[in-house]
Amino acid sequence: MKTLRPEQTAAEARAVRMLRALANPVRFHLVELLAERKDCTASQLAQALALAPSSLSEHVAILREAGVVQASGDVANQPNNYYCVDPGALDFLAGYLSGLGQRARAWPPLDHTVRMEGTVQIRDATLGDAAAIARIYNQGIEDRVATLETELRSPEERAEWLATHGPRHPVLVAVDDAGTVLGWGSLNVFNPRRAYDHVVDFSLYVAREHRGRGIGDALLGALEDRARLLGYHKMVLAAFPTNAPGKRLYERHGFSLVGIYHEQGMLDGRWVDVMVMEKILG
Ligand SMILES: CC(C)(COP(=O)(O)OP(=O)(O)OC[C@H]1O[C@@H](n2cnc3c(N)ncnc32)[C@H](O)[C@@H]1OP(=O)(O)O)[C@@H](O)C(=O)NCCC(=O)NCCS
């Protein structure tokens, strides 16, 4: 098959595969039916959709290949096989499309331009930023100053992560005049329960060689502005109490200490404390 562009990312390819599979009224209806009924046998589906078994199995095969539908049993085309929709796949597609919408939307008040030694601009991240975001995140992971995460990330994994960040959880990047990404920040789900919808967690990472130039400050300001615009009531973070630049930055932005979890994580065989901070957004 001819690929559209050689640089198509894994996330783009996955979204295109799913959209192709769904761009057929029978298959679309089949997915709606499965989402409604949770699971169905092949016979039940054939009956509900008034399809011949051979036609049904063709449609199901396309949806399975695209990762939209899952089946019980290894033997294909058995009338008693159960089929269900993979909710994670639909969440991925929804997140991917809403990410596109988010990028297409203008955010004029948030087009931060920070004057330092050069000009630094803050904008919404695109899939093209995935490699730079991975590199900067990996520096934070390797430095052991910022996170309990120890698994290094690949550009492909970050592209998937970006694609699933919906409009309420944007990822911002700070870029210089040449377009080089110097740092990134993201608003993250704090807790999926609806009662916590007004609270948002965040991450902030600046490339090693650009720390201490005010980029973290600018990114945090932009994250706060965006959080307000999105209607959040509170921002929270978890960090190491030993992270002096981070602590200084958060305190300067009005975050206050909620408390410290003592010996909360085990990093390289040593207990690590984790501090929790919060800021009510006015
Ligand atoms: C924490 C981090 C995001 C801050 O970004 P930054 O661009 O380096 O920060 P800024 O230059 O905007 O400001 C940092 C503040 O910390 C201060 N600071 C820097 N090094 C410091 C140190 N060793 N001790 C105390 N304060 C320090 C700076 O003086 C500045 O405060 P000021 O403006 O009041 O003088 C960045 O250092 C980083 O990415 N670190 C690794 C990842 C990380 O720790 N992320 C946060 C996870 S919670």
The ligand as a Tripos MOL2 file, in Angstrom:
@<TRIPOS>MOLECULE
LIG
   48    50     1     0     0
SMALL
NO_CHARGES

@<TRIPOS>ATOM
      1 C1         12.3690   22.9500   37.5460 C.3       1 LIG1
      2 C2         12.5100   23.5550   36.1700 C.3       1 LIG1
      3 C3         11.2660   23.2470   35.3490 C.3       1 LIG1
      4 C4         12.6110   25.0770   36.3460 C.3       1 LIG1
      5 O1         12.7200   25.6480   35.0590 O.3       1 LIG1
      6 P1         13.8570   26.7440   34.7750 P.3       1 LIG1
      7 O2         13.6500   27.3060   33.4270 O.co2     1 LIG1
      8 O3         15.1750   26.1240   35.0310 O.co2     1 LIG1
      9 O4         13.4890   27.7800   35.9000 O.3       1 LIG1
     10 P2         13.5630   29.3720   35.9050 P.3       1 LIG1
     11 O5         14.8410   29.8090   35.2920 O.co2     1 LIG1
     12 O6         12.3120   29.9160   35.2910 O.co2     1 LIG1
     13 O7         13.4830   29.6960   37.4580 O.3       1 LIG1
     14 C5         13.9000   28.7920   38.4250 C.3       1 LIG1
     15 C6         13.9700   29.4730   39.7710 C.3       1 LIG1
     16 O8         14.7210   28.5960   40.5820 O.3       1 LIG1
     17 C7         15.8800   29.2880   41.0340 C.3       1 LIG1
     18 N1         16.9550   28.3310   41.1200 N.ar      1 LIG1
     19 C8         17.6980   27.8240   40.1230 C.ar      1 LIG1
     20 N2         18.5880   26.9400   40.5960 N.ar      1 LIG1
     21 C9         18.4040   26.9180   41.9410 C.ar      1 LIG1
     22 C10        18.9850   26.2180   43.0290 C.ar      1 LIG1
     23 N3         19.9420   25.3210   42.8100 N.pl3     1 LIG1
     24 N4         18.5130   26.4260   44.2720 N.ar      1 LIG1
     25 C11        17.5100   27.2990   44.4860 C.ar      1 LIG1
     26 N5         16.8800   27.9910   43.5110 N.ar      1 LIG1
     27 C12        17.3460   27.8040   42.2590 C.ar      1 LIG1
     28 C13        16.1210   30.3680   40.0320 C.3       1 LIG1
     29 O9         16.9030   31.4080   40.5910 O.3       1 LIG1
     30 C14        14.6980   30.7940   39.7330 C.3       1 LIG1
     31 O10        14.1570   31.5800   40.7590 O.3       1 LIG1
     32 P3         14.1570   33.1980   40.6560 P.3       1 LIG1
     33 O11        13.5700   33.5240   39.3230 O.co2     1 LIG1
     34 O12        13.3210   33.6130   41.8000 O.co2     1 LIG1
     35 O13        15.5720   33.6120   40.7360 O.co2     1 LIG1
     36 C15        13.7770   23.0890   35.4320 C.3       1 LIG1
     37 O14        14.8930   23.3540   36.2240 O.3       1 LIG1
     38 C16        13.7480   21.6220   35.0530 C.2       1 LIG1
     39 O15        13.2390   21.2530   34.0040 O.2       1 LIG1
     40 N6         14.2800   20.7540   35.9180 N.am      1 LIG1
     41 C17        14.2900   19.3250   35.6470 C.3       1 LIG1
     42 C18        12.8690   18.7860   35.5990 C.3       1 LIG1
     43 C19        12.0580   19.1880   36.8090 C.2       1 LIG1
     44 O16        12.5760   19.2490   37.9170 O.2       1 LIG1
     45 N7         10.7550   19.4300   36.5930 N.am      1 LIG1
     46 C20         9.8460   19.7530   37.6410 C.3       1 LIG1
     47 C21         9.2650   18.5060   38.1660 C.3       1 LIG1
     48 S1          8.2040   18.8090   39.5210 S.3       1 LIG1
@<TRIPOS>BOND
     1     1     2 1
     2     2     3 1
     3     2     4 1
     4     2    36 1
     5     4     5 1
     6     5     6 1
     7     6     7 2
     8     6     8 1
     9     6     9 1
    10     9    10 1
    11    10    11 2
    12    10    12 1
    13    10    13 1
    14    13    14 1
    15    14    15 1
    16    15    16 1
    17    15    30 1
    18    16    17 1
    19    17    18 1
    20    17    28 1
    21    18    19 ar
    22    18    27 ar
    23    19    20 ar
    24    20    21 ar
    25    21    22 ar
    26    21    27 ar
    27    22    23 1
    28    22    24 ar
    29    24    25 ar
    30    25    26 ar
    31    26    27 ar
    32    28    29 1
    33    28    30 1
    34    30    31 1
    35    31    32 1
    36    32    33 2
    37    32    34 1
    38    32    35 1
    39    36    37 1
    40    36    38 1
    41    38    39 2
    42    38    40 1
    43    40    41 1
    44    41    42 1
    45    42    43 1
    46    43    44 2
    47    43    45 1
    48    45    46 1
    49    46    47 1
    50    47    48 1
@<TRIPOS>SUBSTRUCTURE
     1 LIG1         1 GROUP 0 **** ****
